[in-house]
């Protein structure tokens, strides 16, 4: 006979226990928590918080643990009720149980809204959705999805800017419509705007065109209130749907285009950052196998115990000798630091090469960039000034040419007069 066939078993004892899949997820969550604790221990807490992915991991693990704790509480309550039944009853078929025990025999539709199992299932669904977003962490490794993921991540900033205006307008109309229709509960076509909750639902789904126009209709003859409702509801749709949503789309297009121009460079930096994260000192085994002690962790523990046991206080003579040895070590370290400062390290050489490569690429991009509007204006001004200079030079050259022609004509006339005088002198 199985536990499901046991006549004394409560209904909740069949639905509350963890499944094998949930047990695997619990082991993964515990291993991930251990990994995050080691990360916090190995680095500063400020550095840990500054990384957005760490905040996402913290949120996922917190929601998962809250869900599992609520599920464990539900199981504990059901188990306590089962122990009470096993102790005081022999058959549940014709027994009248106390309400505290009878509750664990009820079907799901009769559970209280604050039941720990319902809360656990809701939080578990949220955690599963967030856990799938963790896949975006490895997308920069792919050449196709990496630039797209970076571009979409940058547009999130535009959403936060837009949310300030959106929330302001939304709250203003929500409170206004609630104040207008809060007195007409039961006197409307539906319950829209009669409570703050209904006002929120109606205005929110109106953004997607899922709210009815009849939401502002009143069953009694109060046309002035109804007309004011029509006007406010229409203005809300114009502002939110036509103005703000189109503004958000335009912001997305502008931001996405700006990022798309440098998406290749941004993706390469993101991919290099992802590579470096795997080069850093971390856990030996992946989650959840990191819960099993590795040889490295065992050796580190033994070395730590040995260092702790060997830290025995020394006598004064040995302390003096130790002080001299420490001074010599400090001097040697200072000498090494001076030599290291004079000789560039491999890291410094690599950084210098990267800086030079960046400068050369920036200069090349600047030379190859298309002409912008400012440069076009400068070119137009240069052409106009060149045109005026050419016209002035042409006028000056024409005047000079006319002067040369006049002088040449005078010279020719003088020569002709001289020739005539010479001929007359010969004849005479």
Secondary structure, DSSP 8 states (H G I E B T S, - for coil): --GGG-TT--THHHHSS--HHHHHHHHHHHHHHHHHHHHHHHS-HHHHHTSHHHHHHHHHHHHHHHHHHHHHHHHHHHHHHHHHHHHH-S-SSS----HHHHGGGS-GGGS-TT-HHHHHHHHHHHHHHHHHGGGGGGGGGSHHHHHHHHHHHHHHHHHHHHHHHHHHHHHHHHHHHHHHHGGGTTSBSS-TTSSHHHHHHHHHHHTTT-S-GGGG-BSSS-HHHHHHHHHHHHHHHIIIIIIIHHHHHHHHHHHHHHHHHTHHHHHHHHHHHHHHHHHSS--SS-TTGGGS--HHHHHHHHHHHHHHHH-----HHHHHHHHHHHHHHHHHHHHHHHHHHHS--HHHHHHHHHHHHHHHHHHHHHHHS---HHHHHHHHHHHHHHHHHHHHHHHHHHHHHHHHHHHHHHHHHHHHHHHHHHHHHHH-
